[in-house]
Amino acid sequence: MKIGIVSDGKFGDRAFEIIKEKFPTEWIPAPFIQSPIADDIELALPECDLYISYVRHPDVALAVIGKKKPVILGVSFGPGFLRQAKAINEDIIAPPTMCSLEDNTWVPEINEFAKVFGKPQFDVKIRDDGTIDTVRVLRGSPCGSTVAASAELPGTQISEEQLRHYGLRICHFCRAPRLGKTCDKEVSGLFHIRELVRSVNAVNPKASEGVKAFVEGLENVIEERMAR
């Protein structure tokens, strides 16, 4: 499967470097248009099975969508835009963050991509004293933040302080804008904390007993942020 990363220059460069390690991937420059409205955009795209759009202008994004191929919107423009886009091309998704993708959509190409990149999955090994021995990332963010931040976890223990630090490290490595329209780096940090604790619980529930209240509060924060 060939993937096209369409960018007007600000976002998508790191995702391109990471994704091309797993899939044939092409970097596709797009115009950056400052005018609120842009008509008759001519956008020549090389043939790909899936496009990931990091363009910041809705009319340029619609030009990508108009190619009638599956599209993941790495930068989106709200539910009204998505309804308009789906009237042109049904095979589009606008995930809350690029690290929340799951391989359960109606689009085979998106599912194939999301088996490798998206909602974090970990293989965690815990020592008898509750210390994290190893963390292997089975699926992570296309920007590489999952792998980079998780490499710092071995030798630590699951505590509220450590989980907060891990979330901050995800934010540090994440390329999404802070408080972005859809892909929000702080939400990315929350997602990673939640999935890490779930992975720890799967192998050693005792190791995370001390953070149950913190994780429950985390779920409430995620719900509130997603409802905005």
Backbone torsions as a table, in degrees:
resi	resn	phi	psi	omega
1	MET	NA	130.5	179.7
2	LYS	-101.4	135.1	-177.1
3	ILE	-116.6	137.1	176.0
4	GLY	-110.8	123.5	175.6
5	ILE	-95.8	111.8	-177.1
6	VAL	-102.0	120.2	-174.9
7	SER	-141.0	145.4	173.1
8	ASP	-95.7	14.2	169.5
9	GLY	114.3	-22.0	-175.3
10	LYS	-90.5	-40.7	-176.6
11	PHE	-122.9	155.1	172.6
12	GLY	105.8	-11.1	-175.1
13	ASP	-67.1	-43.7	179.8
14	ARG	-69.7	-38.9	177.4
15	ALA	-58.3	-40.4	178.0
16	PHE	-58.6	-46.3	-178.3
17	GLU	-63.6	-38.0	-178.8
18	ILE	-75.8	-46.1	-175.0
19	ILE	-65.6	-35.7	-176.9
20	LYS	-67.6	-12.4	174.1
21	GLU	-73.6	-19.9	-176.1
22	LYS	-114.6	-27.8	-177.2
23	PHE	-135.0	149.9	167.5
24	PRO	-59.2	123.4	-171.3
25	THR	-137.2	140.3	179.1
26	GLU	-122.2	136.1	175.8
27	TRP	-86.4	124.4	-174.6
28	ILE	-121.9	105.2	178.6
29	PRO	-69.7	141.7	176.8
30	ALA	-128.2	156.2	-179.7
31	PRO	-70.0	143.8	171.8
32	PHE	-98.8	114.8	-174.9
33	ILE	-109.5	125.0	-178.3
34	GLN	-89.5	-21.6	179.0
35	SER	-66.8	139.4	-180.0
36	PRO	-60.1	-30.9	-179.0
37	ILE	-124.7	131.9	178.1
38	ALA	-132.2	118.1	-178.1
39	ASP	-101.6	154.2	172.2
40	ASP	53.4	53.4	178.7
41	ILE	-78.2	125.9	175.6
42	GLU	-97.4	112.1	-177.0
43	LEU	-126.8	106.1	179.2
44	ALA	-86.7	118.3	-179.7
45	LEU	-115.2	133.7	172.3
46	PRO	-64.8	153.8	-177.2
47	GLU	-66.9	123.7	177.6
48	CYS	-138.6	160.5	177.9
49	ASP	-84.3	-25.9	-178.2
50	LEU	-149.0	135.0	175.0
51	TYR	-111.5	139.6	170.7
52	ILE	-113.6	117.9	-174.0
53	SER	-97.7	120.9	173.8
54	TYR	-113.5	20.8	-179.9
55	VAL	-77.0	151.5	-172.6
56	ARG	-105.2	3.0	178.3
57	HIS	-114.5	127.8	-175.8
58	PRO	-60.4	-34.5	-179.3
59	ASP	-70.4	-32.5	175.5
60	VAL	-69.9	-40.7	176.7
61	ALA	-60.6	-39.5	178.3
62	LEU	-65.0	-30.9	176.6
63	ALA	-66.2	-37.2	175.4
64	VAL	-66.8	-46.5	-178.5
65	ILE	-61.6	-34.3	-179.0
66	GLY	-66.9	-8.9	176.9
67	LYS	-75.5	-7.0	174.0
68	LYS	66.6	28.2	173.5
69	LYS	-112.6	159.7	178.0
70	PRO	-57.5	139.1	-177.0
71	VAL	-135.8	133.8	167.3
72	ILE	-106.0	126.2	180.0
73	LEU	-90.1	101.5	175.4
74	GLY	-72.3	-26.3	170.3
75	VAL	-124.2	122.1	-178.1
76	SER	-118.4	177.9	-171.4
77	PHE	-135.1	24.4	174.9
78	GLY	97.7	168.6	-175.3
79	PRO	-64.7	-32.4	178.9
80	GLY	-64.2	-42.8	177.1
81	PHE	-63.2	-42.1	-178.0
82	LEU	-62.4	-39.6	176.8
83	ARG	-62.6	-42.3	177.7
84	GLN	-62.4	-42.9	-178.0
85	ALA	-65.4	-40.3	-177.8
86	LYS	-69.6	-20.6	173.5
87	ALA	-69.8	-21.7	178.2
88	ILE	-92.6	-41.5	-173.3
89	ASN	-151.0	112.8	-175.7
90	GLU	-69.5	-25.1	-171.6
91	ASP	-87.1	61.8	-178.4
92	ILE	-131.9	140.6	169.3
93	ILE	-131.8	150.3	176.4
94	ALA	-127.1	83.8	-174.8
95	PRO	-67.5	152.4	177.3
96	PRO	-54.7	-40.2	170.9
97	THR	-144.1	161.3	177.7
98	MET	-69.6	-15.5	176.8
99	CYS	-99.2	21.5	173.0
100	SER	-115.5	3.8	179.7
101	LEU	-62.9	140.0	173.0
102	GLU	-130.4	156.0	-176.6
103	ASP	-89.0	52.6	-177.7
104	ASN	-131.2	26.3	179.0
105	THR	-87.8	178.7	177.8
106	TRP	-87.1	2.9	-174.3
107	VAL	-112.1	113.2	-176.0
108	PRO	-57.8	-39.0	-177.8
109	GLU	-66.0	-40.2	177.4
110	ILE	-66.8	-39.5	178.5
111	ASN	-63.1	-40.2	179.0
112	GLU	-63.0	-42.2	177.7
113	PHE	-64.3	-43.6	-174.1
114	ALA	-74.3	-8.9	171.4
115	LYS	-71.1	-22.9	-176.8
116	VAL	-106.6	-39.9	-176.5
117	PHE	-125.8	132.4	178.2
118	GLY	149.3	-137.5	-176.2
119	LYS	-55.9	123.4	-173.0
120	PRO	-59.0	138.1	171.5
121	GLN	-132.5	136.0	-174.6
122	PHE	-128.3	148.1	165.7
123	ASP	-108.7	106.0	-174.0
124	VAL	-110.6	136.4	173.6
125	LYS	-115.3	130.8	-175.8
126	ILE	-117.0	133.3	175.5
127	ARG	-74.0	167.9	-178.0
128	ASP	-60.9	-29.2	-179.2
129	ASP	-86.5	7.1	178.6
130	GLY	89.5	1.2	178.4
131	THR	-78.3	139.6	175.8
132	ILE	-70.7	123.5	179.9
133	ASP	-88.2	-56.7	179.0
134	THR	-140.5	153.6	173.5
135	VAL	-133.2	118.5	175.8
136	ARG	-110.6	125.3	179.9
137	VAL	-82.5	115.5	178.1
138	LEU	-86.1	-34.8	174.7
139	ARG	-149.0	138.1	-177.5
140	GLY	-149.6	-176.0	-176.4
141	SER	-70.0	145.4	178.5
142	PRO	-69.5	-14.0	177.1
143	CYS	-83.6	-8.5	177.7
144	GLY	90.7	0.5	-176.2
145	SER	-65.7	-33.2	-179.2
146	THR	-61.7	-48.5	-178.5
147	VAL	-66.5	-44.3	-175.8
148	ALA	-64.5	-48.0	-177.5
149	ALA	-72.3	-35.7	-177.1
150	SER	-71.9	-22.2	177.3
151	ALA	-64.6	-17.2	-179.4
152	GLU	-90.2	-4.1	-172.9
153	LEU	-80.6	-35.5	-178.6
154	PRO	-55.4	134.8	-177.9
155	GLY	93.9	-5.7	178.6
156	THR	-104.0	168.3	175.8
157	GLN	-117.9	155.8	-179.1
158	ILE	-76.0	111.7	176.4
159	SER	-143.3	163.6	178.1
160	GLU	-58.9	-43.0	179.9
161	GLU	-60.9	-44.9	-178.8
162	GLN	-66.8	-38.8	179.4
163	LEU	-67.0	-40.0	176.2
164	ARG	-61.7	-41.8	178.5
165	HIS	-63.3	-40.5	178.4
166	TYR	-62.2	-43.5	177.3
167	GLY	-60.7	-39.9	178.0
168	LEU	-66.0	-35.9	178.6
169	ARG	-68.5	-36.4	173.6
170	ILE	-60.4	-46.5	178.6
171	CYS	-59.1	-39.0	-179.1
172	HIS	-62.2	-44.7	-176.8
173	PHE	-82.6	-22.8	-176.2
174	CYS	-65.5	142.5	-179.7
175	ARG	-98.4	-0.6	-179.6
176	ALA	-71.9	154.5	175.9
177	PRO	-70.2	146.4	175.1
178	ARG	-66.7	131.0	-177.5
179	LEU	55.9	43.4	-178.8
180	GLY	-70.6	169.8	-178.4
181	LYS	-60.0	-44.2	177.9
182	THR	-130.5	-52.5	-177.9
183	CYS	-86.8	98.6	-172.7
184	ASP	-109.4	121.5	-174.1
185	LYS	-64.3	-29.7	178.2
186	GLU	-69.3	-37.6	174.6
187	VAL	-65.7	-37.3	176.2
188	SER	-57.9	-42.9	177.8
189	GLY	-61.6	-41.9	179.1
190	LEU	-64.2	-43.2	177.8
191	PHE	-58.3	-43.8	-177.3
192	HIS	-65.4	-42.3	178.0
193	ILE	-59.4	-47.4	-178.5
194	ARG	-59.1	-47.1	-176.1
195	GLU	-72.2	-31.4	175.9
196	LEU	-64.2	-46.2	-180.0
197	VAL	-63.4	-39.4	177.4
198	ARG	-60.6	-39.4	179.4
199	SER	-68.4	-38.3	176.7
200	VAL	-64.7	-44.2	179.2
201	ASN	-58.7	-32.9	-177.6
202	ALA	-67.0	-26.4	-176.4
203	VAL	-111.0	-27.5	-177.7
204	ASN	-157.2	82.0	-176.6
205	PRO	-57.3	-30.9	-178.9
206	LYS	-63.1	-28.7	-176.1
207	ALA	-66.6	-21.0	-177.4
208	SER	-116.3	13.1	-178.8
209	GLU	-59.2	-35.3	-175.8
210	GLY	-73.8	-7.3	-177.0
211	VAL	-116.8	15.1	-177.6
212	LYS	-58.3	-47.7	-178.4
213	ALA	-64.0	-39.1	178.8
214	PHE	-62.5	-44.1	-177.9
215	VAL	-68.7	-38.0	176.6
216	GLU	-61.6	-41.8	176.2
217	GLY	-64.8	-34.0	178.1
218	LEU	-61.3	-41.8	179.5
219	GLU	-60.4	-39.5	179.2
220	ASN	-65.2	-39.5	179.2
221	VAL	-65.0	-42.5	179.0
222	ILE	-60.6	-45.7	179.5
223	GLU	-60.7	-42.5	179.4
224	GLU	-63.9	-43.3	-178.9
225	ARG	-67.6	-35.9	-180.0
226	MET	-73.2	-21.8	-178.7
227	ALA	-83.0	-8.5	-177.3
228	ARG	-73.2	NA	NA
